[in-house]
Amino acid sequence: GAAFDGLEGDEEQAPRFAHLSGEARTELLDLLDLERGGEPLPDWLRRRCAWERDVGCNDTGSALKRWWLPFDAEERYWKALWSLPDEQQKRVMQEPLRKRARFLSFVRRVAVKGPVYDNCTILAPDGLVLCTVDRKKLQWYVRRELADYVDGQEESVIKLRFEPRGRYGIPAGSTAASDGSLSGQEVKQLEKRQQYYTSFKENRCVACGSDQNLARYNLVPSCYRTFLPTRYQPGSHDVLLMCIPCHHRGALEHGQRV
């Protein structure tokens, strides 16, 4: 069949071409017999063989006999790989065979273990929405008796007991917002800041849209941030949410530019 094109060699050549360990040789030959006999194969097996056929690899040597390390076994590697979204699978398979398992392990290890954005809401004393934050921040305010949970929306909305020093990241009295003398452009800028602080944020990669294996990406590297004047500190505006493969690719490309 098409999935096994190029694998019809002898018992030694077929496993080498498919990059399988010696322990998997019998399995591969059995699959070849099934394919020649016209019996249907599971979709995941067809995809596995197609990947190995399309990517190819010239690496040889004893290091590849256990290429799936640090996974316990080859089966665990494939199970972890097929659990990823299609785009992330493709990114993993772009790595050389000797690096694939380590990169896949890196993706699973570095990704956040839960939602990054809880989209909980903080209200000003007058009921105006100030911002959306995570649940831990809400608990911090309530624990210090600086805010109270809103009736019927406990654990997701709080109202402050005090008037904040500013709103939407702008200190009170630092602009003409209080006396209504803002220019048209300043009004638009204020509306954009308000939208940023109060909008609900999706737990998705901004590059590929995946909702799995996510991590925060800083457009301004932390090593540079500490040397910036306070007025130029970006706060959370430069933090994007990306899946680990897109994060890795972005970091490499960004690093070349800076």
C-alpha positions as CSV (number, residue, x, y, z in Angstrom):
1,G,0.0,0.0,0.0
2,A,0.9,3.7,-0.3
3,A,1.7,3.9,3.5
4,F,4.4,1.2,3.1
5,D,6.0,2.4,-0.2
6,G,9.7,1.7,0.0
7,L,9.5,-0.7,2.9
8,E,9.3,-4.0,0.9
9,G,12.9,-4.8,1.4
10,D,14.5,-7.7,3.3
11,E,14.1,-8.1,7.0
12,E,17.1,-5.9,7.8
13,Q,16.4,-3.1,5.3
14,A,12.7,-2.5,6.2
15,P,13.3,-1.7,9.9
16,R,16.2,0.5,9.2
17,F,14.2,2.5,6.6
18,A,11.4,3.0,9.1
19,H,13.8,4.0,11.9
20,L,12.5,1.3,14.2
21,S,14.5,-0.4,17.0
22,G,15.4,-4.1,16.8
23,E,12.6,-4.8,19.3
24,A,10.0,-3.5,16.8
25,R,11.2,-5.4,13.7
26,T,8.8,-8.3,14.1
27,E,5.9,-5.8,14.5
28,L,6.8,-4.0,11.2
29,L,7.1,-7.2,9.2
30,D,3.7,-8.4,10.5
31,L,2.2,-5.0,9.4
32,L,3.7,-5.5,6.0
33,D,2.1,-8.9,5.7
34,L,-1.3,-7.5,6.7
35,E,-0.9,-4.7,4.1
36,R,0.0,-7.2,1.3
37,G,-2.9,-9.3,2.3
38,G,-5.3,-6.4,1.8
39,E,-6.4,-6.2,5.5
40,P,-7.2,-2.6,6.7
41,L,-4.9,-1.0,9.2
42,P,-5.8,1.4,12.0
43,D,-5.6,5.1,11.1
44,W,-2.9,5.8,13.7
45,L,-0.6,3.1,12.2
46,R,-1.1,4.4,8.7
47,R,-0.2,7.9,9.9
48,R,2.9,6.6,11.7
49,C,4.2,4.9,8.6
50,A,3.4,7.9,6.4
51,W,5.3,10.2,8.8
52,E,8.4,8.0,8.7
53,R,8.2,7.6,4.9
54,D,7.8,11.3,4.2
55,V,10.3,12.7,6.7
56,G,13.1,10.2,6.2
57,C,16.4,10.2,8.1
58,N,20.0,9.3,7.3
59,D,21.0,8.9,10.9
60,T,22.5,5.5,11.7
61,G,24.3,4.1,14.7
62,S,23.5,2.6,18.1
63,A,22.1,5.9,19.4
64,L,19.0,5.4,17.3
65,K,18.2,2.0,18.7
66,R,16.4,3.7,21.6
67,W,15.5,7.0,19.8
68,W,12.3,7.4,21.8
69,L,14.2,8.2,25.1
70,P,13.4,9.9,27.5
71,F,10.0,8.0,27.1
72,D,9.9,4.6,28.7
73,A,9.0,2.9,25.4
74,E,8.3,3.6,21.8
75,E,4.6,3.0,22.3
76,R,4.5,5.8,25.0
77,Y,6.2,8.2,22.5
78,W,3.6,7.5,19.8
79,K,0.8,7.8,22.2
80,A,2.1,11.2,23.4
81,L,2.7,12.4,19.8
82,W,-0.8,11.5,18.6
83,S,-2.4,13.3,21.6
84,L,-1.1,16.6,20.2
85,P,-3.0,18.8,17.7
86,D,-2.1,18.2,14.0
87,E,0.0,21.4,13.8
88,Q,2.0,20.5,16.8
89,Q,2.5,17.0,15.5
90,K,4.0,18.4,12.3
91,R,6.3,20.6,14.3
92,V,7.6,17.7,16.3
93,M,8.2,15.6,13.2
94,Q,10.3,18.4,11.6
95,E,13.0,17.6,14.2
96,P,15.7,15.1,13.3
97,L,14.9,11.6,14.5
98,R,17.5,11.8,17.3
99,K,15.8,15.0,18.7
100,R,12.1,14.2,18.3
101,A,11.4,12.4,21.5
102,R,13.4,15.0,23.5
103,F,11.5,17.9,21.9
104,L,8.2,16.2,22.5
105,S,9.1,15.6,26.1
106,F,10.1,19.3,26.3
107,V,6.7,20.4,25.0
108,R,4.9,18.4,27.6
109,R,7.2,19.4,30.5
110,V,7.3,23.2,29.9
111,A,3.6,23.8,29.0
112,V,1.4,25.3,31.7
113,K,-0.7,22.7,33.6
114,G,-4.0,24.7,33.6
115,P,-5.7,27.7,32.0
116,V,-3.5,30.9,31.9
117,Y,-6.4,33.3,31.8
118,D,-9.2,32.7,34.4
119,N,-11.0,35.9,33.3
120,C,-12.1,36.8,36.7
121,T,-13.4,40.4,37.1
122,I,-12.5,43.3,39.4
123,L,-15.0,46.1,39.9
124,A,-14.4,49.6,41.1
125,P,-16.5,50.8,44.1
126,D,-18.9,52.5,41.6
127,G,-19.4,49.1,39.8
128,L,-17.2,49.9,36.7
129,V,-15.2,47.0,35.4
130,L,-11.5,47.7,36.0
131,C,-9.8,44.6,34.7
132,T,-9.8,40.8,34.3
133,V,-7.4,38.8,36.4
134,D,-6.7,35.2,37.5
135,R,-8.5,33.7,40.5
136,K,-5.5,33.9,42.8
137,K,-5.5,37.7,42.5
138,L,-9.2,37.8,43.5
139,Q,-8.4,35.6,46.5
140,W,-5.5,38.0,47.4
141,Y,-7.8,41.0,47.6
142,V,-10.5,39.2,49.6
143,R,-8.0,37.6,52.0
144,R,-6.7,41.1,52.9
145,E,-10.2,42.5,53.2
146,L,-9.6,44.9,50.3
147,A,-12.6,43.6,48.3
148,D,-15.8,41.5,48.6
149,Y,-17.2,38.9,46.3
150,V,-20.3,40.0,44.4
151,D,-23.4,38.2,45.4
152,G,-24.2,35.2,43.1
153,Q,-20.8,35.5,41.4
154,E,-18.4,34.2,44.1
155,E,-15.0,33.1,43.0
156,S,-15.3,35.1,39.7
157,V,-16.2,38.8,40.5
158,I,-15.1,41.1,43.3
159,K,-15.8,44.7,44.1
160,L,-13.1,46.8,45.7
161,R,-13.6,48.5,49.0
162,F,-11.3,51.4,48.1
163,E,-10.9,53.8,45.1
164,P,-7.8,52.7,43.1
165,R,-5.0,55.1,42.4
166,G,-5.7,54.9,38.7
167,R,-7.6,53.0,36.1
168,Y,-6.6,51.0,33.0
169,G,-2.9,51.4,33.9
170,I,-3.1,55.2,34.0
171,P,-2.4,56.9,37.4
172,A,-5.1,59.2,38.6
173,G,-4.4,62.9,37.7
174,S,-1.6,62.0,35.2
175,T,-3.8,62.9,32.2
176,A,-6.6,65.2,31.3
177,A,-9.1,62.4,31.5
178,S,-10.5,63.8,34.8
179,D,-11.5,67.2,33.4
180,G,-12.7,65.9,30.0
181,S,-10.2,67.8,27.9
182,L,-8.8,64.8,26.1
183,S,-8.1,65.0,22.3
184,G,-9.7,62.7,19.9
185,Q,-6.6,60.6,19.6
186,E,-6.2,60.4,23.4
187,V,-9.8,59.3,23.7
188,K,-9.1,56.4,21.2
189,Q,-6.0,55.5,23.1
190,L,-7.9,55.4,26.4
191,E,-10.6,53.2,24.8
192,K,-8.0,50.8,23.6
193,R,-6.4,50.5,27.0
194,Q,-9.9,50.0,28.6
195,Q,-10.6,47.3,26.1
196,Y,-7.3,45.5,26.8
197,Y,-7.8,45.6,30.5
198,T,-11.4,44.5,30.6
199,S,-11.6,42.1,27.7
200,F,-11.9,38.3,28.2
201,K,-8.8,36.6,26.9
202,E,-8.9,33.2,25.2
203,N,-6.6,30.4,26.3
204,R,-5.3,29.9,22.8
205,C,-2.0,30.2,20.9
206,V,-2.0,33.6,19.1
207,A,-0.1,32.0,16.2
208,C,-1.8,28.7,15.4
209,G,-4.9,28.8,17.6
210,S,-4.2,25.7,19.5
211,D,-5.5,25.4,23.1
212,Q,-3.0,22.8,24.2
213,N,0.5,22.9,25.6
214,L,0.5,26.7,26.1
215,A,3.1,29.0,27.7
216,R,3.6,32.8,28.1
217,Y,5.9,34.5,25.6
218,N,7.5,37.8,26.4
219,L,8.1,40.1,23.4
220,V,10.5,42.1,25.5
221,P,13.0,39.6,26.9
222,S,13.3,39.6,30.7
223,C,17.0,40.2,30.5
224,Y,16.3,43.5,28.8
225,R,13.2,44.5,30.8
226,T,15.2,45.1,34.0
227,F,17.3,47.8,32.3
228,L,14.4,49.8,31.0
229,P,13.3,53.0,32.7
230,T,10.1,52.6,34.8
231,R,8.0,54.6,32.3
232,Y,8.9,52.2,29.5
233,Q,8.2,49.0,31.5
234,P,5.7,47.1,29.3
235,G,3.9,45.4,32.2
236,S,1.7,42.6,30.8
237,H,1.1,44.3,27.4
238,D,4.0,42.4,25.8
239,V,3.0,38.9,27.1
240,L,1.4,36.7,24.5
241,L,0.1,33.2,24.9
242,M,1.6,30.6,22.5
243,C,1.8,26.9,22.3
244,I,5.3,25.5,23.0
245,P,6.2,24.7,19.3
246,C,5.2,28.2,18.2
247,H,6.9,29.6,21.3
248,H,10.1,27.7,20.4
249,R,10.0,28.9,16.8
250,G,9.3,32.5,17.8
251,A,12.1,32.5,20.3
252,L,14.6,31.3,17.6
253,E,13.5,33.9,15.0
254,H,13.2,36.7,17.6
255,G,16.7,35.8,19.0
256,Q,18.2,36.2,15.5
257,R,16.8,39.7,15.2
258,V,17.8,41.0,18.6
